[in-house]
Amino acid sequence: MFIKAQVQHPLTSFSLSKATPPVTYSLSNGDNNITLVSNNNTGVVLSTAGLRFEAPSGDNFYVNYRGRSGSQAASITTKGRAALGQKFKWGGAPIEANHNTMSATLGIMASEDDTNITISGYNPNCEFRLQNDLDGLTANTINITLQKGQSYVLEAAKDAASANVDGWIALQ
């Protein structure tokens, strides 16, 4: 899998420094459509999902996001400015458990307008969710254009196609 390459209005702001304790901010649980999106918000361009962390001063800081909802979990990984315009691989473990709601997801957010994203290199038999349709996206290449702050979530549900067990993992 190769990928080329916020919520639009601030949720909150706070001050950090080396002298202050770490800051904890809690989002609502479950499919809050910010960090964990509902099925209807999967496979489509979103303008109100995702998180963007920035320091107005440009100072460096560390963020660790952890999310959970019932039997799901999330962890945000970001490469920051160093990775702009680069290729990425979608990685993870194969979906081998025997539960009918198992899936692998990928979230992408644009850091500038007119960001053209090409998702390719996955097993051509993979089928991805398009809103409430488990196998609504079947193209061998997915092309999306995002504006700054927009997000896109791609989901490979295990039960949509046998290739979804591990076909979304870049093997090249």
N, C-alpha and C positions, 0 to 999 in steps of 0.2 A: 504494500500500500504506500503510495507516495502522495504527499500533499504539498503543493507549491503555495508557496506563497512568496458587555457592560450594560450594563444597564445604562441607558442614555442619560439619565438624571441621577445625581449622587444619592445613594441611600443614606449615607452618613459621612461624617468626617471626624477625625480625632488627631491629636498630637502625639508624636512618638519622640523619644530620645533615649540615649543610652542610660540615662539616669532614672527613667521611669520604668515601671513593670510592664511586661507585655500586655497588649490590648487584646481583649476577646470581644468579638461581635457575633451575635447569634442571629441567623436567618430563620424564617419559619420552617418547620419540619415538612417532610414529604415533598411532593411535586409542587414546589413553590414557583416554578417557571422562571426562576433566576438561575439556580444552580442545578436543580433536578427538574427537567421539563416533563410535562404530560405527554402522552402519546400523540395528541393532536398537534403538539408543537415540535414534532420530530420530522426531519426531512424537509423542512421549509425554512426560509429566511426569517429570522426573529430580530426585532428591534428593541425588545425589552427583556432580554435574557442575557445571562453571563455576568461575570464580575471583572472589573478593571480596577487595579490598584495603582495609584500614582502619588508621587510626592511633588507638590507644586514647585518645590525648590530644586528638584532633580536629584536629590540625595538618594543613595541606595538604601534599601530596606528589605527585610525578609518577610514573606507571607507564607503561612501553612494553612491551607483550607482543608478541612475534613468534613465530609457530609455522610449522613446515613439516613435511611428511610426503610423501616421494616427489614426486608432481606437484601437491600441494596446498599451500596457504599460508593463514595466518590473521593477522588483526590485530584487536586488541580496541579498540573505541571505546566510551567511556562518557561520559555527560553528568553523572554525579554527582547530588548533591542538587538542583541547579538544575533538573533535568529531571523530577523526580518528578511523576507524574500528568499528564504531557504527551502529546501525540500525536507520533509519529515516522513517518518515511518510510523504507522499505527501499530503499536505493540501491545502485547498482553498475553495472557494464558488462553489456550483453547477453551471453548465452552463445553466442558465434558460432563458436568453434573446433570442429573436427570430430573430437571424441574422445568415445567412448561413455560416459565416466564424468564428463563435465563437469556441474557443478551450481552453484547459488547457495544459500548457507545464511544463516540468520538465527538468532541465539541471544538469548534473553530470560531475565533472572533477576529474581525478585521481591525487593524490598527490605523488604517487609512482608507479614504474613499476609493471606489472602483478597484477593490482587491479581487482579482480573478483567481479562483481556486479550482484546481483540477485534482480530482481524486481518482487514482487509477492503480493498476498493478495488482489488484486483488483477483481472486479466483472468479472467472466470469460467471460461475454458477451461483455466486452470492446474491442474495436478495435482501434489500434494506427496507426499513419501515418508511412509509410515506403517510404521515399522520396516523390514522387508525388502521391502515392497511399494512399488515406485517411484511408483505412482499411487494409493496407498491413501487419500489425502485429496483429495476432489473438491468439497467444499462451497464455496459462494460467500463464506462468512464462517466463520472459525474462532474459537471461543470457548474459552478456557482459564482455569482458576482455579489460581493458584500460592500456596503458602505461602512465607514468608520463606526465602530461600536456595535455593528450588527453581528449576529451569531448564527451558526448552523450546527445542528446536532444530527449525526448519522448513527443509526442503530442497526446492528446485525442481530436479529432475534434467532436463537438457536432453532426454534421450530419452523421458521420460514423456509429454510432450505438446508440440506445436509452439508453443503459447502460452508455454511455459516459457523460451523464448529471451529474451524481454524482458517478458512479461506480469506479472511480479512487481514490476517497477519502477513506482513511483507516478508516473503521468503527469499527475495532477490538480494 
